[in-house]
Amino acid sequence: MIKDLQSAADLAPAYDLVVVGAGPAGLSAAIEASAHGLAVLLADENEAPGGQIYRAVERASDADRARMGPDYAAGRMLIERFRRADLSYARRATVWSVGPADEETGDGAHALEVTISLGGTARPIAAHRVILATGALERPFPFPGWTMPGVMTAGAAQILMKSSGLVPSGRTILAGAGPLLYLLASQLLRAGVSVTAVIDTTPAGNWRSALPHLLGFAASPYALKGLKLLLDVHRRTRVIRGVTALKAVGSGQFSALRVRRGNKSMHIEGDLLLLHQGIAPNLNLTLAAGCDYVWDERLAAFRPTVDGRGASSVPGVSIAGDAAGIVGAVASAHQGELAGLSAALDLNRIGQAAYQQRRNQLARKLARALRGRAFIEHRFRPGKRFRVPEDDGTIVCRCEEITAGKLREVAALGVPGPNQMKAFTRCGMGPCQGRLCGLTAVELLAQCRGVAPGEVGYYRLRPPIKPVTLGELAALPHTEAAIVAVAGFVERAADGAQDIINGSQQ
């Protein structure tokens, strides 16, 4: 049975493996590693395991599971396996730092240190291995009016449905691209929501690049599911394809969506606008840990560089699931298992022959789960005009209210990358730490400079990657190095912090 930890005082000083994130990848990694005898800690920000895809599935009613679909209901079996595993589980915990163990406080045996806030207190935890399974984020979707009241993301609407059973009561419009857009439309329609229209912004030219991958998609489990989903949505509501421009309008509140399709314009009235144009790997903790990353042109996003076992460029740190590249729930689970298995091998908890046999089995399952992904990525790749706003008045950074025009002005000064742009404008400096603007800012700067986004690079991220209170920081163990750093002393204080304080007053 899992050990449900409630406060930082319940945490052990060290673990063989720390897994961050309780979605399909994190749950599977923790289960696999614990089955081989590793002391595992799974830390997650949410109230219950499941991540976004399986959010609240444990307490969902039969009606809720029927409305959300069979893929959602399948998560209950994974969580039941997790509940039976012998490991530690820290829910409502924030992991805000991963890095090499501190030479002064480390025990010399554990290579990594993970800092966790739990129950209002922060603690550094030593670990032999860390698996980052932080999932994905919805891609920014900047266009005029996207920040006004009455406009929200499809993912946010799904969270409300799964966690609280809340659905929109008024006329609802969905706009964007990607399979989730149609999945949410189908779920809302089954819940009795008035879906006025689904506005599809997928570029028509995507078919050309997707066509070579059609056979692989046809042989995958995605094909039949996707066809049924599209037919269901087309049968029950209006679908408008080939859209080339959007504008949300209203007097202090969203009231209508202006749509342009070639030379034709439309005005669609509604009470709520839900936006989605795909997802991208959640990079903040990965990059703050120092992991290398690359620009993936097919995803139109950055992703960390990992090998076949999920190992990153940082020794001891692995990345699994959508955090390493968008692969879907089933493939994420198999990647998590592979990462957990590799941790067991590295820590000598499984022999090479048994490891290879299990690895081959998981690799075959992963290959089947990935079949058809190439078609999906090409077919639903969001268009450039919806990734980089053409209107200079469009807000890019919601936290600091920085517009595309302001970023173009700064780009014209010759700034080499997004970190310099951040210094000039504060874009990416708000509470979200670039999660809602990073990709847009990078692509906009790359466009202005006439280079690829990979050449521009991403924000330089440092811990803490999430807001941390002064109380949490004050609760951290006070090392001599920390006291010296604050007080300004170089020599060792013989009698501890009080002598340093007294000495500073002389």
C-alpha positions in Angstrom: 0.0 0.0 0.0 1.2 3.5 -0.7 2.3 5.8 2.1 0.3 9.0 1.7 2.5 11.9 3.0 0.8 15.0 4.3 3.7 17.3 5.3 7.4 17.8 4.6 8.1 16.3 8.0 6.8 13.0 6.7 9.4 12.9 3.9 12.4 10.6 4.3 15.8 12.3 3.9 16.6 10.3 0.8 15.0 8.0 -1.8 16.3 5.7 -4.5 14.0 7.4 -7.0 11.9 10.6 -7.0 9.2 10.8 -9.7 7.6 14.1 -10.4 4.1 14.0 -11.8 1.2 11.6 -11.3 -0.1 11.3 -14.8 0.2 8.1 -16.9 4.0 8.3 -17.2 4.7 9.2 -13.6 2.3 6.6 -12.2 3.7 3.8 -14.4 7.3 4.8 -13.6 6.7 4.7 -9.9 4.8 1.3 -10.1 7.6 -0.3 -12.2 10.4 1.0 -10.1 8.8 0.0 -6.8 8.1 -3.5 -8.1 11.9 -4.0 -8.4 12.4 -2.9 -4.7 13.4 0.7 -5.1 12.4 3.2 -2.4 10.2 5.5 -4.5 8.7 8.9 -3.8 6.0 10.2 -6.2 5.4 14.0 -5.9 2.4 15.7 -7.6 0.7 19.0 -7.3 -2.8 17.7 -7.6 -5.2 16.4 -5.0 -5.4 12.9 -6.4 -3.4 10.9 -8.9 -4.2 10.8 -12.6 -2.7 14.0 -14.1 -4.9 15.9 -16.6 -5.9 12.9 -18.7 -7.2 10.9 -15.8 -8.1 13.7 -13.5 -10.6 12.7 -10.7 -11.3 9.4 -12.4 -11.3 7.5 -9.1 -14.4 9.4 -7.8 -16.1 9.8 -11.2 -19.6 8.3 -11.4 -20.6 5.9 -14.2 -22.4 8.8 -15.9 -19.2 10.9 -15.7 -17.1 8.1 -17.2 -19.6 7.5 -20.0 -19.6 11.2 -20.9 -15.8 11.5 -20.9 -15.3 8.3 -22.9 -13.5 4.9 -22.5 -10.0 6.3 -22.7 -10.7 8.3 -19.6 -12.3 5.4 -17.7 -9.2 3.2 -18.4 -7.3 5.4 -16.0 -9.0 3.9 -13.0 -7.2 0.6 -13.5 -3.8 2.3 -13.6 -4.6 4.2 -10.4 -5.8 1.0 -8.7 -2.4 -0.6 -9.5 -0.7 2.5 -8.1 -2.7 2.4 -4.8 -1.5 -1.2 -4.3 2.2 -0.3 -4.8 4.8 -0.1 -2.1 5.9 3.5 -2.4 5.5 7.0 -0.9 3.1 9.5 -2.4 3.2 13.3 -1.8 0.0 14.9 -3.1 -0.5 18.7 -3.2 3.3 19.0 -3.4 5.3 21.3 -5.5 8.7 20.3 -6.8 10.5 23.5 -7.6 14.2 22.5 -7.9 16.1 19.5 -9.2 19.9 19.5 -9.4 23.2 18.1 -8.2 23.4 17.3 -4.5 24.9 20.0 -2.3 28.4 19.1 -1.3 27.9 20.5 2.2 24.6 18.9 3.0 24.6 15.8 0.8 25.5 12.4 2.1 27.9 11.6 -0.7 25.9 8.6 -1.9 23.1 10.4 -3.6 23.9 12.3 -6.8 20.8 14.5 -6.9 18.8 16.9 -4.7 15.1 17.6 -5.1 13.5 20.5 -3.3 9.8 20.0 -2.4 7.2 22.2 -0.8 4.6 20.1 1.1 2.1 21.3 3.7 3.6 24.8 3.8 7.1 23.7 4.4 10.0 23.1 1.9 12.6 20.4 2.3 15.5 19.2 0.2 15.4 15.5 -0.6 18.4 13.4 -1.7 17.9 10.9 -4.6 19.9 8.5 -6.7 17.6 9.0 -9.7 14.8 11.4 -10.7 12.2 10.9 -13.4 10.4 14.0 -14.6 6.9 13.2 -15.8 5.5 16.7 -15.8 3.3 16.3 -18.9 2.3 18.9 -21.4 0.8 22.4 -21.5 -1.7 23.8 -23.9 0.0 25.8 -26.6 -0.5 29.6 -26.5 -3.2 30.8 -28.9 -2.8 34.6 -29.2 -5.2 36.5 -31.4 -7.2 39.7 -30.8 -9.5 39.3 -27.8 -8.1 36.0 -26.5 -7.6 37.4 -23.0 -11.1 38.9 -22.4 -13.6 37.5 -19.9 -15.6 34.7 -21.4 -12.6 33.2 -23.2 -10.8 30.2 -21.8 -8.8 27.2 -22.9 -10.3 23.8 -23.7 -8.1 22.2 -21.1 -9.5 24.5 -18.4 -13.0 23.5 -19.4 -12.0 19.8 -19.2 -10.6 20.3 -15.7 -13.9 21.8 -14.5 -15.8 18.9 -16.1 -13.6 16.2 -14.5 -13.0 17.7 -11.1 -16.3 19.4 -10.4 -18.8 18.2 -13.0 -19.3 21.8 -14.2 -20.3 22.4 -17.8 -21.1 25.7 -19.7 -24.7 26.8 -19.4 -24.8 29.2 -22.4 -23.9 29.2 -26.1 -20.4 27.7 -26.4 -18.0 28.1 -29.3 -14.9 26.0 -29.7 -12.0 27.2 -31.9 -8.6 25.9 -32.8 -6.9 22.7 -34.0 -6.1 19.3 -32.7 -7.8 16.1 -31.6 -8.6 17.5 -28.2 -10.8 20.2 -29.7 -13.1 17.6 -31.2 -12.9 15.4 -28.1 -14.0 18.2 -25.9 -16.8 19.1 -28.3 -18.1 15.6 -28.2 -17.9 15.5 -24.4 -19.8 18.8 -24.1 -22.4 17.7 -26.5 -23.0 14.4 -24.6 -23.4 16.6 -21.4 -26.2 18.6 -23.1 -24.2 21.7 -23.7 -25.3 24.1 -26.5 -22.2 24.0 -28.8 -22.9 26.7 -31.4 -20.0 25.9 -33.6 -16.6 24.2 -33.8 -14.1 26.5 -35.7 -11.2 24.6 -37.1 -8.1 26.6 -37.8 -6.0 23.7 -39.1 -4.2 24.8 -42.3 -5.5 23.0 -45.4 -2.0 22.4 -46.6 -1.3 20.0 -43.7 -2.9 17.2 -45.6 0.1 17.2 -48.0 2.7 16.6 -45.3 0.4 14.1 -43.4 -0.5 12.0 -46.5 2.8 9.9 -46.5 1.9 8.7 -42.9 -1.7 7.8 -43.7 -1.1 4.0 -43.9 0.5 3.9 -40.5 -2.3 5.9 -39.0 -4.9 3.6 -40.6 -3.3 0.6 -38.9 -3.3 2.4 -35.5 -6.0 2.4 -32.8 -6.4 6.2 -33.4 -8.0 5.8 -36.8 -11.4 4.3 -35.8 -11.6 6.4 -32.7 -10.9 9.6 -34.6 -13.3 8.8 -37.4 -16.1 8.1 -34.9 -15.3 11.3 -33.0 -15.3 13.5 -36.1 -18.6 12.0 -37.4 -20.2 12.5 -34.0 -19.3 16.2 -33.8 -20.2 16.9 -37.4 -23.6 15.2 -36.9 -24.5 17.2 -33.8 -23.1 20.7 -34.4 -21.8 23.1 -37.0 -18.1 22.7 -38.0 -16.4 25.4 -40.0 -13.0 24.4 -41.5 -10.3 26.4 -43.3 -10.5 29.4 -41.0 -7.7 31.9 -41.5 -8.3 34.6 -38.9 -10.2 35.0 -35.6 -11.2 38.0 -33.4 -13.1 37.8 -30.1 -15.3 40.8 -29.5 -17.5 42.1 -26.7 -18.1 45.0 -24.4 -16.1 43.9 -21.4 -17.2 40.3 -21.9 -17.0 37.9 -24.9 -20.2 38.1 -27.0 -19.1 37.0 -30.5 -16.4 35.5 -32.6 -15.5 37.1 -35.9 -14.2 34.5 -38.3 -12.5 34.9 -41.6 -12.3 32.0 -44.1 -10.5 33.2 -47.2 -12.5 36.2 -48.5 -15.6 35.3 -46.5 -16.3 36.8 -43.0 -18.7 35.4 -40.4 -20.0 36.8 -37.1 -20.9 34.0 -34.6 -22.6 35.0 -31.4 -21.9 33.1 -28.2 -21.5 33.3 -24.4 -18.3 31.3 -24.0 -15.3 30.7 -26.3 -13.0 27.7 -25.7 -9.6 27.7 -27.3 -7.2 24.9 -28.2 -4.4 24.4 -30.8 -2.5 21.5 -29.5 -0.1 20.9 -26.6 3.6 21.2 -26.1 6.0 19.6 -23.5 6.1 21.3 -20.1 9.7 22.3 -20.0 10.2 24.5 -17.0 11.5 22.0 -14.5 13.4 20.1 -17.1 15.3 23.2 -18.3 15.8 24.5 -14.7 17.5 21.1 -14.0 19.9 21.8 -16.8 18.7 19.3 -19.4 19.6 19.9 -23.0 16.7 20.6 -25.5 16.1 21.0 -29.2 13.5 22.7 -31.4 11.2 20.0 -33.0 9.9 21.4 -36.2 7.1 18.8 -36.5 5.8 19.7 -33.0 6.5 23.4 -33.6 7.8 23.3 -30.0 10.9 22.7 -28.0 11.5 19.3 -26.4 14.2 17.9 -24.2 16.8 15.5 -25.7 16.5 12.0 -24.4 17.7 8.6 -25.4 15.6 5.4 -25.8 15.5 4.9 -22.1 14.3 8.4 -21.4 17.7 9.5 -20.0 18.4 13.2 -20.4 21.8 15.0 -20.7 21.9 15.4 -16.9 23.2 12.3 -15.2 20.5 10.6 -13.1 17.6 12.6 -14.6 15.2 10.9 -17.0 12.1 12.3 -18.7 9.1 10.3 -19.7 5.7 10.9 -21.3 4.5 14.1 -22.9 7.2 16.0 -21.0 9.7 14.5 -23.5 7.6 14.9 -26.6 3.9 14.6 -27.3 3.0 10.8 -27.4 -0.4 10.4 -25.8 -1.5 8.6 -22.6 -0.8 5.0 -23.6 2.6 5.6 -24.9 3.4 7.9 -21.9 2.6 5.0 -19.6 5.0 2.7 -21.5 7.7 5.3 -21.5 7.3 5.7 -17.7 7.6 1.9 -17.3 10.8 2.0 -19.4 12.2 4.8 -17.3 11.4 3.1 -14.0 12.9 -0.2 -15.3 16.1 1.6 -16.3 16.3 3.2 -12.8 16.2 -0.3 -11.3 18.9 -1.5 -13.7 21.2 1.5 -12.8 20.7 0.8 -9.1 21.5 -2.9 -9.5 18.0 -4.1 -8.5 17.5 -6.2 -11.7 19.9 -8.4 -13.7 20.9 -7.6 -17.3 19.0 -10.6 -18.7 15.8 -9.9 -16.9 16.1 -6.2 -17.7 16.5 -6.9 -21.4 13.6 -9.3 -21.5 11.3 -6.7 -19.8 12.7 -3.9 -21.9 11.9 -5.7 -25.2 8.4 -6.4 -24.1 7.8 -2.7 -23.2 9.5 -1.5 -26.4 7.1 -3.5 -28.5 4.1 -2.1 -26.6 5.5 1.4 -27.0 6.0 1.0 -30.7 2.3 -0.1 -31.1 1.2 2.9 -29.1 3.2 5.3 -31.2 1.8 4.0 -34.4 -0.1 6.8 -36.1 1.4 9.6 -34.1 3.4 11.0 -37.1 0.1 11.4 -39.1 -1.5 13.2 -36.2 1.4 15.5 -35.7 1.5 16.5 -39.4 -2.2 16.7 -39.8 -3.0 18.9 -36.8 0.1 21.0 -36.7 -1.1 24.6 -35.9 -0.7 27.2 -38.5 2.0 29.9 -38.1 -0.5 32.8 -38.3 -2.1 31.4 -35.1 1.2 30.8 -33.4 2.6 34.2 -34.1 0.0 37.0 -34.0 0.0 39.4 -37.0 -1.9 42.1 -35.2 0.6 44.2 -33.1 -2.1 45.0 -30.6 -2.5 41.3 -29.6 -1.3 40.5 -26.1 1.4 37.8 -26.0 2.4 37.9 -22.3 -0.8 37.8 -20.2 1.0 38.2 -16.9 2.7 41.5 -17.9 0.3 42.5 -20.7 3.0 42.7 -23.3 1.8 43.0 -26.9 3.2 41.6 -30.1 4.0 45.1 -31.3 6.1 45.8 -28.2 8.1 42.6 -28.8 8.6 43.5 -32.4 10.0 46.9 -31.3 12.5 45.3 -29.0 13.4 42.6 -31.6 14.2 45.5 -34.0 16.9 46.6 -31.5 18.8 43.4 -32.3 18.3 41.4 -29.1 19.8 38.0 -29.7 17.3 35.9 -27.7 14.3 35.7 -25.4 16.2 36.3 -22.2 17.4 39.7 -23.4 13.8 40.4 -24.6 12.6 39.5 -21.1 15.0 42.0 -19.6 13.7 44.7 -21.9 10.0 44.0 -21.6 9.4 41.6 -18.6 7.8 39.2 -21.1 8.0 35.8 -19.4 8.8 37.2 -16.0 5.4 36.8 -14.5 4.0 34.0 -12.2 3.6 31.6 -15.2 7.4 31.9 -15.9 6.8 31.8 -19.7 4.4 28.9 -19.8 1.7 31.0 -21.5 4.0 33.1 -23.7 7.3 31.4 -24.2 6.7 29.7 -27.5 5.0 32.7 -29.0 7.8 35.1 -27.9 10.5 32.8 -29.3 8.8 32.3 -32.7 8.0 36.0 -33.0 11.7 36.9 -32.3 12.9 34.2 -34.7 10.5 35.6 -37.4 11.9 39.1 -36.9 15.5 37.9 -37.1 14.8 35.6 -40.0 16.2 32.5 -38.3 14.9 29.2 -37.0 13.5 29.1 -33.4 16.1 26.6 -32.4 18.8 29.3 -33.1 17.0 31.8 -30.9 16.6 29.3 -28.0 14.2 29.4 -25.0 14.1 31.2 -21.7 16.9 30.5 -19.2 15.0 29.0 -16.4 16.2 28.7 -12.8 14.7 27.4 -9.6 12.3 28.0 -8.0 10.2 27.3 -11.1 6.9 28.0 -9.2 6.1 30.8 -6.7 7.4 29.9 -3.3 6.5 31.7 0.0 9.0 33.2 2.3 7.8 30.8 5.0 8.7 27.8 2.8 12.1 29.2 2.2 12.7 30.0 5.9 11.8 26.4 6.7 14.7 25.1 4.7 17.7 23.8 6.8 20.1 26.6 7.4 23.6 25.5 6.2 26.7 27.3 7.0 27.2 28.2 3.4 23.7 29.8 3.3 24.4 31.8 6.4 27.7 33.1 5.1 26.1 34.0 1.8 23.5 36.2 3.5 25.7 37.6 6.3 28.7 38.2 4.1 31.2 36.4 6.3 33.9 34.2 4.8 35.3 32.4 7.9 33.4 29.7 9.8 31.1 31.0 12.5 32.1 28.9 15.6 28.8 29.2 17.4 26.4 29.2 14.5 23.9 31.7 13.2 23.5 33.7 16.4 27.2 34.6 16.6 27.0 35.7 12.9 24.1 38.0 13.7 25.9 39.4 16.8 29.1 39.9 14.8 27.3 41.8 12.2 26.1 44.3 14.8 29.6 45.2 16.0 
